[in-house]
Amino acid sequence: MALMHLNYASKYLEGNTDVNVILPDLPRTQQPGEFYASGKKYPVLWLLHGTYGDYTDWLRKTNIELYATEKELMVVMPSALNSDYANWPGFALGYDGYSFLTEELMPLIYGWLPASPRREDNFIAGLSMGGRGACGYAFHYPEKFAAAYIMSACPQDMRQASPDSVWAQRDQNRLRNTGGLEGWLKSPQNLWDMVPDLAKQKERLPKLYFACGTNDPLMYRNFVIFRTYARQCGLPAQFIEKEGYSHEWRFWELCIQDAVEKFLPARTVHGNAF
C-alpha cells in the first residue's frame, strides 16, 4: 500500500492538522500510467483514534495496512486531540472536531483522492474515544456509512454518570462545554436518547457492531448496560465480547481485523509481495 501524510491548515480546527491515508498500491502487473489514470474509486474506512492518541496510532500499533492491502481499502486516519470528536467553541480559537470530519475532511478526500463517496463503500470505526466518535457519526449520518464498528465504547446516559467514576473530570468538562446537563441532552453528543427513535428506522441505519473486552475496567460495565438498553429498544446491533481482554491494543488489533472482514467479506486481492 501507499501511505500519504497530509498536513494542512484546517478551517474547522483553526490550525494545522495531520491525517494519514492508506492508499491502494500499484500492482506489479500494471503500468503506472494505466493504474494511476484508471479513474477507479476505492472503498474507504474512516478510522478514529482514542484518548491521548493521534493520526499515527493505528499504523504504529496494529496491522491495519496489511488488512487494507488485502481488500484494496483506503483508510483515513485523522487527528482529533482529546476532543471526543465534539465541537469545542470555548477552546482557544474554537475547535470544531465534530464538524471537521463531515464538512471538511470528507470533501477533501473525495475531491482529491480516488475515494468512492457511495454509502455502500464507506465505513467508520474507532476505539474508546474514537469508538464514541464513530458511533456518533453513524447515528447522525446513517446515509454516509454502510457500517460502523465501535470498540471499547458505547453511548452513555449522562443523567446516571457517577461523580466518583474515572471519567468524572472529563464528564464535567463535557457538560460545561454544552452548557450543563440540559445542554448536553440537546447536543449531538447525547447518543443515548437517540436509540429508541433509531430503532424505529432500522432500514436507514448502517450495520452496527459494538465490541468490548470482558476485563475492560473502563467500559465493560457501560457496555453491558447499553447492550440491555439497546436490545430493549430493538436497536439492530451486534454485540461482540472478547473474554479476558481489557482496554488494550491487543484487543483492538483483533477488532480491526474483524471489522475489515465484516465490512468487505467477499473482497480479497493479492498484495505485491513475491
Backbone as JSON, one array per atom type, in Angstrom:
{
  "sequence": "MALMHLNYASKYLEGNTDVNVILPDLPRTQQPGEFYASGKKYPVLWLLHGTYGDYTDWLRKTNIELYATEKELMVVMPSALNSDYANWPGFALGYDGYSFLTEELMPLIYGWLPASPRREDNFIAGLSMGGRGACGYAFHYPEKFAAAYIMSACPQDMRQASPDSVWAQRDQNRLRNTGGLEGWLKSPQNLWDMVPDLAKQKERLPKLYFACGTNDPLMYRNFVIFRTYARQCGLPAQFIEKEGYSHEWRFWELCIQDAVEKFLPARTVHGNAF",
  "N": [[0.84, -1.19, 0.0], [0.32, 2.33, -0.47], [1.34, 5.08, 1.48], [0.08, 8.1, 2.56], [0.77, 11.22, 3.95], [-0.95, 13.89, 5.19], [-0.62, 17.26, 5.96], [-2.09, 20.12, 6.86], [-3.69, 23.39, 6.88], [-6.47, 23.57, 8.75], [-9.75, 24.66, 8.39], [-11.91, 24.16, 10.1], [-10.72, 23.25, 12.43], [-9.15, 25.31, 13.15], [-6.37, 25.58, 12.76], [-3.21, 23.95, 11.93], [-3.39, 20.54, 10.95], [-3.0, 16.94, 11.12], [-3.21, 14.1, 8.98], [-3.26, 10.7, 8.21], [-3.27, 8.62, 5.35], [-4.0, 5.56, 3.97], [-3.44, 4.18, 0.86], [-4.41, 2.31, -2.05], [-1.93, 0.3, -3.61], [0.33, 0.35, -6.42], [-0.13, -2.33, -8.55], [2.11, -5.0, -9.35], [1.73, -6.05, -11.8], [0.76, -4.08, -13.43], [1.13, -1.09, -15.4], [2.32, 2.16, -14.41], [1.02, 4.41, -15.66], [-1.36, 3.28, -16.56], [-2.53, 2.39, -14.16], [-2.69, 4.65, -12.36], [-4.19, 6.47, -13.8], [-6.62, 5.32, -14.1], [-9.07, 6.02, -13.01], [-10.48, 4.63, -11.16], [-12.47, 4.12, -8.24], [-12.17, 3.68, -4.76], [-13.21, 1.74, -1.87], [-13.69, 3.16, 1.45], [-12.37, 3.4, 4.7], [-12.99, 5.17, 7.56], [-11.1, 5.87, 10.17], [-10.82, 6.15, 13.57], [-8.91, 7.49, 16.26], [-8.15, 6.97, 19.82], [-8.35, 8.46, 23.17], [-5.56, 10.45, 24.08], [-4.26, 9.79, 21.78], [-3.28, 9.95, 18.24], [-3.06, 10.66, 14.69], [-1.26, 8.69, 13.99], [-1.56, 6.38, 15.47], [-3.03, 3.97, 14.78], [-1.54, 2.93, 12.67], [0.94, 2.47, 13.88], [0.45, 0.62, 15.87], [-1.14, -1.5, 15.08], [-1.96, -3.97, 12.52], [-3.22, -2.68, 10.4], [-2.52, -1.74, 7.86], [-1.83, -4.06, 6.45], [-4.31, -5.46, 6.45], [-5.89, -3.68, 5.03], [-4.58, -3.72, 2.59], [-5.17, -6.27, 1.67], [-7.79, -5.98, 0.94], [-7.99, -3.92, -0.89], [-8.54, -1.39, 0.22], [-9.06, 1.93, 1.1], [-7.83, 3.85, 3.84], [-8.55, 6.28, 6.17], [-7.1, 8.31, 8.54], [-7.51, 10.56, 10.87], [-6.33, 13.24, 13.09], [-7.46, 14.15, 16.37], [-7.03, 15.37, 18.8], [-7.91, 15.37, 22.28], [-10.63, 15.55, 21.96], [-13.1, 14.25, 22.0], [-14.33, 14.05, 19.59], [-16.04, 16.18, 19.24], [-17.56, 19.45, 19.0], [-15.84, 22.23, 20.25], [-16.34, 25.2, 21.1], [-15.34, 26.93, 23.01], [-12.65, 26.49, 23.23], [-9.55, 27.9, 22.84], [-9.23, 29.33, 19.72], [-11.43, 28.1, 18.94], [-12.58, 24.81, 18.2], [-13.73, 22.7, 16.08], [-14.29, 19.76, 16.25], [-16.23, 17.84, 15.74], [-17.69, 18.69, 13.45], [-15.62, 18.75, 11.64], [-14.95, 16.26, 10.36], [-17.13, 15.52, 8.61], [-17.69, 17.89, 7.22], [-15.34, 18.93, 6.24], [-13.03, 17.13, 6.04], [-14.06, 14.86, 4.69], [-15.04, 16.01, 2.18], [-12.5, 16.82, 1.22], [-11.07, 14.38, 0.93], [-12.73, 12.92, -0.84], [-12.66, 14.67, -3.0], [-9.98, 15.0, -3.77], [-8.69, 12.52, -3.83], [-8.72, 9.0, -4.88], [-11.34, 8.1, -3.84], [-14.32, 6.44, -3.12], [-17.48, 7.96, -2.92], [-19.83, 6.71, -2.38], [-22.39, 5.43, -0.28], [-22.41, 2.65, 0.27], [-19.77, 2.02, 0.08], [-18.43, 3.14, 2.16], [-17.17, 3.18, 5.46], [-16.98, 3.26, 9.05], [-14.97, 3.37, 11.98], [-13.64, 3.01, 15.31], [-11.71, 3.33, 18.36], [-12.37, 3.35, 21.85], [-12.45, 6.65, 22.83], [-12.52, 7.27, 20.11], [-14.27, 5.31, 19.32], [-16.66, 6.21, 20.43], [-16.86, 8.49, 18.89], [-17.14, 7.34, 16.31], [-19.56, 6.01, 16.64], [-21.25, 8.2, 17.06], [-21.12, 9.52, 14.55], [-22.2, 7.53, 12.92], [-24.79, 7.35, 13.95], [-25.81, 9.96, 13.55], [-25.34, 10.47, 10.87], [-26.44, 8.39, 9.11], [-26.81, 8.0, 6.43], [-24.36, 8.18, 5.24], [-22.67, 6.03, 5.78], [-22.04, 2.55, 5.43], [-21.55, 0.74, 7.45], [-20.61, 0.52, 10.92], [-18.07, 0.09, 13.32], [-17.66, -0.16, 16.6], [-15.42, 0.12, 19.12], [-14.7, -0.78, 22.42], [-16.37, 1.17, 23.54], [-19.46, 2.98, 23.92], [-22.78, 4.45, 23.76], [-23.7, 6.62, 26.49], [-25.71, 7.24, 29.33], [-25.85, 10.28, 30.52], [-27.25, 11.31, 32.61], [-27.05, 9.48, 34.53], [-24.45, 9.45, 35.24], [-21.64, 8.86, 37.3], [-20.25, 10.74, 39.98], [-17.97, 9.76, 41.05], [-16.6, 8.26, 39.25], [-13.95, 7.13, 37.01], [-14.09, 8.79, 34.91], [-15.0, 11.2, 35.82], [-13.96, 13.92, 35.91], [-13.63, 14.41, 33.2], [-16.26, 14.09, 32.32], [-17.45, 16.28, 33.59], [-16.21, 18.36, 32.21], [-17.23, 17.89, 29.65], [-19.95, 18.41, 30.07], [-19.84, 21.12, 30.82], [-18.95, 22.2, 28.42], [-21.2, 22.04, 26.83], [-22.97, 23.62, 28.13], [-24.01, 22.6, 30.49], [-26.05, 19.92, 31.97], [-28.63, 19.97, 30.76], [-28.04, 21.23, 28.36], [-26.29, 19.35, 27.3], [-28.03, 17.17, 26.9], [-29.46, 18.06, 24.75], [-27.58, 18.18, 22.82], [-25.47, 17.03, 20.01], [-23.91, 15.04, 21.11], [-25.36, 13.49, 22.84], [-26.08, 10.53, 22.54], [-27.43, 8.44, 23.66], [-30.2, 9.0, 24.05], [-31.07, 8.95, 21.46], [-31.45, 6.37, 20.68], [-34.05, 4.93, 20.93], [-35.62, 6.14, 18.84], [-33.99, 5.66, 16.62], [-34.11, 2.91, 16.52], [-36.58, 2.51, 15.44], [-36.2, 3.06, 12.86], [-34.94, 1.12, 11.28], [-34.22, 0.42, 8.66], [-32.74, 2.54, 7.73], [-30.36, 2.61, 9.06], [-26.78, 2.17, 9.39], [-24.97, -0.97, 9.41], [-24.34, -2.04, 12.66], [-21.78, -2.58, 14.96], [-20.74, -3.42, 18.15], [-18.03, -3.74, 20.29], [-16.32, -5.21, 23.05], [-13.91, -5.88, 25.6], [-14.07, -8.35, 28.15], [-12.66, -7.89, 30.45], [-12.33, -5.2, 30.67], [-11.82, -2.43, 32.53], [-12.73, 0.12, 32.26], [-14.87, 0.26, 30.48], [-16.51, -2.05, 30.29], [-18.69, -2.42, 32.07], [-20.44, -0.3, 31.34], [-20.85, -1.11, 28.73], [-22.36, -3.48, 29.03], [-24.65, -2.43, 30.25], [-25.55, -0.7, 28.22], [-25.99, -2.54, 26.14], [-28.16, -4.04, 27.13], [-30.12, -2.03, 27.22], [-30.2, -1.23, 24.48], [-31.14, -3.56, 23.27], [-33.63, -3.79, 24.47], [-34.85, -1.6, 23.34], [-34.88, -2.4, 20.74], [-32.83, -1.92, 18.94], [-31.03, -2.62, 16.03], [-28.22, -4.21, 16.34], [-25.0, -5.72, 16.57], [-23.41, -7.3, 19.25], [-20.25, -7.8, 20.54], [-18.24, -9.74, 22.52], [-15.06, -10.22, 24.02], [-13.42, -12.55, 25.74], [-11.37, -12.05, 28.57], [-9.91, -9.86, 27.64], [-8.76, -6.47, 27.93], [-8.8, -2.86, 28.12], [-7.14, -2.33, 25.61], [-4.44, -2.57, 23.18], [-4.0, -5.1, 22.1], [-6.51, -6.18, 22.03], [-7.86, -4.34, 20.35], [-6.48, -4.76, 18.0], [-7.39, -7.3, 17.25], [-10.02, -6.58, 16.84], [-9.98, -4.69, 14.7], [-9.14, -6.22, 12.58], [-11.3, -8.0, 12.43], [-13.3, -6.14, 11.88], [-12.64, -5.12, 9.28], [-12.95, -7.43, 7.8], [-15.68, -7.91, 8.16], [-16.75, -5.63, 6.97], [-15.97, -5.84, 4.26], [-16.43, -8.6, 3.21], [-16.26, -10.34, 0.99], [-14.3, -9.41, -0.61], [-11.23, -9.81, -1.69], [-7.89, -9.33, -2.51], [-4.68, -9.86, -4.01], [-1.56, -8.99, -2.54], [1.53, -7.13, -3.23], [3.81, -8.51, -2.63], [6.34, -10.95, -3.3]],
  "CA": [[0.0, 0.0, 0.0], [0.96, 3.63, -0.42], [0.97, 5.85, 2.66], [0.12, 9.54, 2.35], [0.64, 12.04, 5.16], [-1.43, 15.24, 4.92], [-0.54, 18.27, 7.0], [-2.64, 21.31, 6.22], [-4.4, 24.32, 7.75], [-7.88, 23.21, 8.78], [-10.69, 25.74, 8.7], [-12.77, 23.79, 11.23], [-9.93, 23.06, 13.63], [-8.47, 26.59, 13.4], [-4.93, 25.38, 12.83], [-2.7, 22.82, 11.17], [-3.75, 19.21, 11.44], [-2.35, 15.82, 10.43], [-4.05, 12.97, 8.58], [-2.62, 9.64, 7.44], [-4.18, 7.92, 4.43], [-3.51, 4.37, 3.28], [-3.97, 4.12, -0.5], [-4.04, 1.11, -2.8], [-0.61, 0.38, -4.23], [0.46, -0.04, -7.82], [0.13, -3.76, -8.73], [3.31, -5.27, -10.14], [1.32, -6.46, -13.14], [0.24, -2.93, -14.15], [1.98, 0.06, -15.64], [1.86, 3.32, -13.65], [0.06, 5.22, -16.39], [-2.63, 2.56, -16.59], [-3.1, 2.3, -12.82], [-3.0, 5.94, -11.73], [-5.16, 7.2, -14.61], [-7.77, 4.45, -14.35], [-10.33, 6.6, -12.54], [-11.14, 3.72, -10.24], [-12.75, 4.62, -6.9], [-11.97, 2.61, -3.78], [-13.94, 1.88, -0.6], [-12.96, 3.97, 2.43], [-12.59, 3.25, 6.14], [-12.66, 6.33, 8.38], [-10.63, 5.17, 11.36], [-10.63, 7.19, 14.59], [-8.06, 7.12, 17.4], [-8.7, 7.18, 21.15], [-7.76, 9.48, 24.02], [-4.09, 10.55, 24.1], [-3.7, 9.32, 20.52], [-3.27, 10.84, 17.08], [-3.21, 10.05, 13.37], [-0.28, 7.61, 13.78], [-1.78, 5.26, 16.38], [-3.45, 2.71, 14.15], [-0.43, 2.42, 11.87], [2.05, 2.06, 14.74], [0.09, -0.38, 16.87], [-1.91, -2.61, 14.51], [-1.63, -4.37, 11.15], [-4.26, -2.17, 9.52], [-2.03, -1.64, 6.48], [-1.95, -5.39, 5.85], [-5.71, -5.8, 6.23], [-6.37, -2.81, 3.95], [-3.98, -4.22, 1.34], [-5.89, -7.47, 1.24], [-9.14, -5.63, 0.46], [-7.92, -2.69, -1.7], [-9.34, -0.48, 1.03], [-8.45, 3.16, 1.58], [-8.06, 4.09, 5.26], [-8.29, 7.69, 6.5], [-6.88, 8.37, 9.99], [-7.27, 11.95, 11.27], [-6.04, 13.57, 14.48], [-8.6, 14.84, 16.99], [-6.68, 15.72, 20.18], [-8.77, 14.64, 23.22], [-11.84, 16.35, 21.77], [-14.33, 13.44, 21.95], [-14.93, 14.27, 18.27], [-17.11, 17.13, 19.51], [-17.22, 20.85, 18.79], [-15.48, 22.94, 21.49], [-16.21, 26.62, 20.74], [-14.62, 27.66, 24.05], [-11.22, 26.14, 23.23], [-8.68, 28.77, 22.05], [-9.99, 30.0, 18.65], [-12.51, 27.19, 18.56], [-12.1, 23.53, 17.68], [-14.95, 22.01, 15.68], [-13.89, 18.39, 15.97], [-17.37, 17.07, 15.23], [-17.98, 19.11, 12.07], [-14.44, 18.6, 10.8], [-14.93, 15.05, 9.54], [-18.12, 15.51, 7.54], [-17.76, 19.13, 6.46], [-14.04, 19.31, 5.67], [-12.16, 16.02, 5.65], [-14.7, 14.04, 3.66], [-14.91, 16.65, 0.86], [-11.11, 16.8, 0.79], [-10.7, 13.02, 0.49], [-13.5, 12.59, -2.05], [-12.32, 15.56, -4.1], [-8.57, 14.93, -4.16], [-8.15, 11.16, -3.88], [-9.62, 8.05, -5.56], [-12.22, 7.55, -2.82], [-15.73, 6.34, -3.52], [-18.38, 8.62, -1.99], [-21.07, 5.95, -2.23], [-22.62, 4.94, 1.07], [-22.06, 1.25, 0.4], [-18.32, 1.91, 0.06], [-17.86, 3.91, 3.26], [-17.29, 2.52, 6.76], [-16.34, 4.04, 10.1], [-14.62, 2.58, 13.15], [-12.76, 3.71, 16.24], [-11.55, 2.71, 19.67], [-12.56, 4.19, 23.03], [-12.97, 7.95, 22.4], [-12.81, 7.14, 18.69], [-15.47, 4.5, 19.2], [-17.8, 7.11, 20.66], [-16.96, 9.31, 17.7], [-17.67, 6.53, 15.22], [-20.97, 5.79, 16.94], [-21.95, 9.45, 16.82], [-21.26, 9.77, 13.11], [-23.12, 6.53, 12.38], [-26.14, 7.69, 14.39], [-26.26, 11.23, 12.99], [-25.2, 10.47, 9.41], [-26.57, 7.0, 8.63], [-26.79, 7.97, 4.97], [-22.99, 8.25, 4.76], [-21.88, 4.86, 6.12], [-22.67, 1.24, 5.33], [-21.37, 0.01, 8.69], [-19.77, 1.15, 11.95], [-17.53, -0.86, 14.28], [-17.38, 0.65, 17.78], [-14.59, -0.7, 20.0], [-14.47, -0.31, 23.79], [-17.14, 2.4, 23.69], [-20.89, 2.89, 23.66], [-23.5, 5.59, 24.32], [-23.81, 6.67, 27.95], [-26.74, 8.12, 29.87], [-25.14, 11.21, 31.39], [-28.06, 11.55, 33.81], [-26.65, 8.45, 35.51], [-22.99, 9.5, 35.41], [-21.22, 8.88, 38.7], [-19.19, 11.72, 40.28], [-16.8, 9.04, 41.56], [-16.03, 7.43, 38.2], [-12.66, 7.57, 36.46], [-14.39, 9.78, 33.89], [-15.72, 12.31, 36.45], [-13.47, 15.22, 35.46], [-13.93, 14.54, 31.78], [-17.7, 14.3, 32.21], [-17.72, 17.66, 33.98], [-15.8, 19.21, 31.09], [-18.2, 17.69, 28.57], [-21.17, 19.12, 30.41], [-19.57, 22.56, 30.74], [-18.83, 22.56, 27.01], [-22.54, 22.15, 26.23], [-23.81, 24.48, 28.96], [-24.64, 21.85, 31.56], [-26.74, 18.68, 31.61], [-29.71, 20.21, 29.8], [-27.4, 21.47, 27.08], [-25.79, 18.06, 26.83], [-29.15, 16.34, 26.44], [-29.9, 18.59, 23.46], [-26.42, 18.25, 21.93], [-25.22, 15.83, 19.2], [-23.2, 14.02, 21.88], [-26.31, 12.67, 23.58], [-26.46, 9.41, 21.67], [-28.31, 7.54, 24.42], [-31.62, 9.3, 23.82], [-31.4, 8.72, 20.05], [-31.61, 4.94, 20.4], [-35.42, 4.49, 20.65], [-36.06, 6.57, 17.51], [-33.2, 4.95, 15.61], [-34.6, 1.53, 16.46], [-37.78, 2.5, 14.6], [-35.79, 3.37, 11.49], [-33.92, 0.1, 11.05], [-33.77, 0.36, 7.26], [-31.85, 3.67, 7.46], [-29.14, 2.53, 9.85], [-25.65, 1.31, 9.0], [-24.75, -2.12, 10.28], [-23.68, -1.58, 13.88], [-21.06, -3.58, 15.74], [-20.15, -2.92, 19.4], [-17.13, -4.77, 20.8], [-15.67, -4.84, 24.31], [-13.28, -6.95, 26.34], [-14.76, -8.6, 29.42], [-11.83, -7.41, 31.56], [-12.12, -3.77, 30.49], [-12.32, -1.75, 33.73], [-13.28, 1.43, 31.91], [-16.03, 0.26, 29.6], [-17.35, -3.25, 30.2], [-19.96, -2.22, 32.79], [-21.29, 0.51, 30.47], [-21.17, -1.94, 27.57], [-23.45, -4.38, 29.41], [-25.85, -1.59, 30.46], [-26.04, -0.24, 26.92], [-26.49, -3.7, 25.4], [-29.51, -4.33, 27.63], [-30.98, -0.92, 26.78], [-30.35, -1.29, 23.03], [-32.0, -4.71, 22.94], [-34.98, -3.44, 24.9], [-35.37, -0.65, 22.35], [-34.94, -3.05, 19.44], [-31.79, -1.42, 18.04], [-30.36, -3.73, 15.34], [-26.77, -4.11, 16.5], [-24.31, -6.93, 17.03], [-22.54, -7.04, 20.39], [-19.16, -8.76, 20.49], [-17.41, -9.78, 23.72], [-13.83, -10.99, 23.95], [-13.05, -12.95, 27.1], [-10.01, -11.85, 29.06], [-9.25, -8.67, 27.1], [-9.01, -5.22, 28.65], [-8.78, -1.66, 27.29], [-5.76, -2.56, 25.18], [-4.21, -2.7, 21.75], [-4.14, -6.49, 21.66], [-7.93, -6.34, 21.74], [-8.23, -3.55, 19.18], [-5.89, -5.42, 16.83], [-8.35, -8.32, 16.84], [-11.24, -5.92, 16.38], [-9.86, -4.06, 13.39], [-9.11, -7.31, 11.6], [-12.69, -8.44, 12.31], [-14.08, -5.07, 11.25], [-12.38, -5.08, 7.84], [-13.56, -8.63, 7.21], [-17.14, -7.72, 8.16], [-17.08, -4.58, 6.03], [-15.72, -6.28, 2.89], [-16.18, -10.04, 3.39], [-16.0, -11.1, -0.24], [-13.34, -8.67, -1.43], [-9.85, -10.15, -1.34], [-6.96, -9.23, -3.63], [-3.31, -10.23, -3.64], [-0.6, -7.9, -2.38], [2.63, -7.06, -4.21], [4.97, -9.3, -2.22], [6.57, -12.2, -4.06]],
  "C": [[0.88, 1.25, 0.0], [0.45, 4.38, 0.81], [1.15, 7.33, 2.36], [-0.08, 10.25, 3.68], [0.22, 13.44, 4.73], [-1.21, 16.1, 6.15], [-1.01, 19.57, 6.35], [-3.39, 22.16, 7.24], [-5.9, 24.03, 7.66], [-8.73, 24.4, 9.17], [-11.49, 25.41, 9.95], [-12.0, 23.6, 12.53], [-9.1, 24.29, 13.99], [-6.96, 26.42, 13.6], [-4.51, 24.2, 11.99], [-3.14, 21.5, 11.8], [-3.08, 18.15, 10.58], [-3.35, 14.7, 10.15], [-3.16, 11.97, 7.85], [-3.67, 8.95, 6.58], [-3.44, 6.74, 3.82], [-4.22, 4.29, 1.93], [-3.58, 2.82, -1.17], [-2.74, 1.32, -3.57], [-0.66, -0.08, -5.68], [0.74, -1.54, -7.92], [1.36, -3.97, -9.62], [2.97, -5.66, -11.58], [0.82, -5.29, -13.99], [1.31, -1.85, -14.35], [1.43, 1.27, -14.87], [0.81, 4.14, -14.36], [-1.32, 4.59, -16.42], [-3.31, 2.6, -15.22], [-3.57, 3.66, -12.31], [-4.03, 6.74, -12.51], [-6.44, 6.41, -14.84], [-9.1, 5.09, -13.96], [-11.08, 5.72, -11.57], [-11.32, 4.36, -8.86], [-12.77, 3.45, -5.91], [-12.85, 2.83, -2.54], [-13.04, 2.53, 0.46], [-13.37, 3.57, 3.85], [-12.1, 4.5, 6.84], [-12.36, 5.79, 9.76], [-10.15, 6.16, 12.42], [-9.84, 6.66, 15.78], [-8.76, 7.42, 18.72], [-8.0, 8.31, 21.89], [-6.24, 9.33, 24.07], [-3.46, 10.18, 22.76], [-3.66, 10.38, 19.44], [-3.35, 10.01, 15.81], [-2.25, 8.89, 13.12], [-0.64, 6.32, 14.52], [-2.08, 3.94, 15.68], [-2.34, 2.1, 13.31], [0.67, 1.83, 12.75], [1.72, 0.83, 15.58], [-0.78, -1.52, 16.37], [-1.39, -2.93, 13.12], [-2.66, -3.86, 10.15], [-3.79, -2.06, 8.08], [-2.15, -2.97, 5.75], [-3.4, -5.71, 5.51], [-6.3, -4.94, 5.1], [-5.83, -3.28, 2.6], [-4.77, -5.39, 0.79], [-7.26, -7.16, 0.64], [-9.15, -4.45, -0.51], [-8.79, -1.6, -1.05], [-8.52, 0.76, 1.38], [-8.79, 3.33, 3.07], [-7.64, 5.52, 5.58], [-8.24, 7.81, 8.02], [-6.54, 9.8, 10.4], [-6.79, 12.05, 12.71], [-7.2, 14.37, 15.06], [-8.32, 15.28, 18.42], [-7.46, 14.81, 21.14], [-10.19, 15.21, 23.17], [-13.14, 15.59, 21.89], [-15.03, 13.56, 20.61], [-16.18, 15.13, 18.42], [-16.63, 18.53, 19.16], [-16.97, 21.52, 20.15], [-15.28, 24.42, 21.17], [-15.42, 27.42, 21.77], [-13.14, 27.35, 24.12], [-10.47, 27.07, 22.29], [-9.51, 29.53, 21.01], [-11.23, 29.21, 18.25], [-11.93, 25.93, 17.96], [-13.34, 22.69, 17.37], [-14.63, 20.58, 15.25], [-14.99, 17.53, 15.4], [-17.63, 17.4, 13.76], [-16.84, 18.82, 11.11], [-14.53, 17.41, 9.85], [-15.87, 15.17, 8.35], [-18.06, 16.73, 6.65], [-16.44, 19.53, 5.8], [-13.24, 18.12, 5.17], [-12.79, 15.16, 4.57], [-14.68, 14.72, 2.29], [-13.48, 16.65, 0.33], [-10.75, 15.43, 0.2], [-11.44, 12.64, -0.79], [-13.06, 13.42, -3.25], [-10.92, 15.39, -4.63], [-8.05, 13.52, -4.4], [-9.16, 10.2, -4.5], [-10.55, 7.33, -4.59], [-13.65, 7.54, -3.31], [-16.61, 7.04, -2.49], [-19.67, 7.85, -1.73], [-21.2, 5.39, -0.82], [-22.14, 3.51, 1.23], [-20.56, 1.01, 0.41], [-17.65, 2.63, 1.23], [-18.19, 3.27, 4.61], [-16.57, 3.38, 7.8], [-16.1, 3.16, 11.31], [-13.72, 3.41, 14.05], [-12.71, 2.98, 17.56], [-11.73, 3.76, 20.76], [-13.15, 5.54, 22.62], [-13.34, 7.92, 20.92], [-14.01, 6.27, 18.42], [-16.72, 5.33, 19.42], [-17.99, 8.02, 19.45], [-17.58, 8.56, 16.54], [-19.16, 6.28, 15.41], [-21.78, 7.05, 16.65], [-22.15, 9.74, 15.35], [-22.23, 8.78, 12.49], [-24.57, 6.87, 12.73], [-26.66, 8.94, 13.67], [-26.22, 11.27, 11.47], [-25.33, 9.05, 8.86], [-26.53, 6.89, 7.11], [-25.38, 7.95, 4.4], [-22.21, 6.95, 4.92], [-22.69, 3.57, 5.99], [-22.59, 0.47, 6.64], [-20.46, 0.81, 9.62], [-19.35, 0.08, 12.95], [-16.99, -0.05, 15.46], [-16.67, -0.21, 18.81], [-14.43, -0.03, 21.37], [-15.16, 1.03, 24.03], [-18.6, 2.11, 23.42], [-21.56, 4.15, 24.19], [-23.68, 5.46, 25.83], [-24.93, 7.63, 28.33], [-26.1, 9.04, 30.89], [-25.96, 11.57, 32.63], [-27.69, 10.58, 34.92], [-25.15, 8.45, 35.75], [-22.62, 9.64, 36.88], [-20.13, 9.92, 38.93], [-17.91, 11.07, 40.78], [-16.12, 8.2, 40.48], [-14.7, 7.98, 37.74], [-12.86, 8.66, 35.42], [-14.97, 11.06, 34.48], [-15.28, 13.67, 35.93], [-13.79, 15.45, 33.99], [-15.42, 14.81, 31.57], [-18.07, 15.74, 32.57], [-17.34, 18.63, 32.86], [-16.76, 19.09, 29.92], [-19.47, 18.49, 28.84], [-20.98, 20.63, 30.33], [-19.52, 23.03, 29.29], [-20.18, 22.76, 26.35], [-23.5, 23.0, 27.07], [-24.54, 23.75, 30.07], [-25.41, 20.64, 31.05], [-27.84, 18.92, 30.58], [-29.15, 20.5, 28.41], [-26.87, 20.2, 26.46], [-26.91, 17.22, 26.21], [-29.67, 16.79, 25.08], [-28.79, 18.57, 22.42], [-26.27, 16.97, 21.09], [-24.51, 14.72, 19.96], [-24.13, 13.1, 22.67], [-26.85, 11.57, 22.68], [-27.46, 8.49, 22.35], [-29.78, 7.76, 24.06], [-32.03, 9.14, 22.36], [-31.82, 7.28, 19.78], [-33.06, 4.53, 20.13], [-35.91, 4.9, 19.26], [-35.29, 5.86, 16.4], [-33.69, 3.52, 15.44], [-35.85, 1.4, 15.59], [-37.46, 2.74, 13.13], [-34.71, 2.39, 11.03], [-33.37, 0.12, 9.63], [-32.79, 1.48, 6.93], [-30.47, 3.49, 8.08], [-28.02, 1.77, 9.14], [-25.68, 0.03, 9.84], [-23.92, -1.66, 11.47], [-23.06, -2.74, 14.63], [-20.45, -2.89, 16.96], [-19.3, -4.04, 19.99], [-16.46, -4.29, 22.09], [-15.04, -6.07, 24.94], [-13.94, -7.12, 27.7], [-13.96, -8.13, 30.63], [-11.55, -5.91, 31.46], [-12.68, -3.01, 31.69], [-12.98, -0.42, 33.44], [-14.64, 1.35, 31.22], [-16.97, -0.93, 29.74], [-18.69, -3.07, 30.9], [-20.92, -1.4, 31.93], [-21.74, -0.26, 29.24], [-22.36, -2.85, 27.87], [-24.75, -3.6, 29.6], [-26.43, -1.15, 29.12], [-26.61, -1.4, 26.11], [-27.91, -4.04, 25.82], [-30.5, -3.29, 27.12], [-31.25, -1.01, 25.28], [-31.28, -2.43, 22.62], [-33.43, -4.46, 23.36], [-35.64, -2.5, 23.89], [-35.53, -1.27, 20.97], [-33.92, -2.52, 18.44], [-31.1, -2.6, 17.36], [-28.85, -3.57, 15.39], [-26.23, -5.45, 16.96], [-23.35, -6.55, 18.14], [-21.53, -8.18, 20.5], [-18.35, -8.65, 21.77], [-16.17, -10.63, 23.46], [-13.37, -11.29, 25.37], [-11.59, -12.63, 27.4], [-9.3, -10.6, 28.57], [-9.69, -7.42, 27.85], [-9.09, -4.07, 27.65], [-7.38, -1.58, 26.7], [-5.66, -2.8, 23.68], [-4.29, -4.13, 21.26], [-5.6, -6.8, 21.29], [-8.31, -5.59, 20.46], [-7.61, -4.09, 17.91], [-6.82, -6.52, 16.32], [-9.59, -7.68, 16.23], [-11.1, -5.34, 14.98], [-9.77, -5.1, 12.28], [-10.53, -7.83, 11.35], [-13.52, -7.41, 11.58], [-13.89, -5.07, 9.73], [-13.01, -6.29, 7.15], [-15.07, -8.5, 7.15], [-17.54, -6.67, 7.12], [-17.0, -5.07, 4.58], [-15.44, -7.78, 2.87], [-15.77, -10.77, 2.14], [-14.92, -10.48, -1.09], [-11.92, -8.98, -0.96], [-8.98, -10.07, -2.59], [-5.58, -9.61, -3.12], [-2.44, -8.99, -3.51], [0.52, -8.0, -3.39], [3.82, -7.9, -3.82], [5.1, -10.55, -3.06], [6.78, -13.35, -3.09]]
}
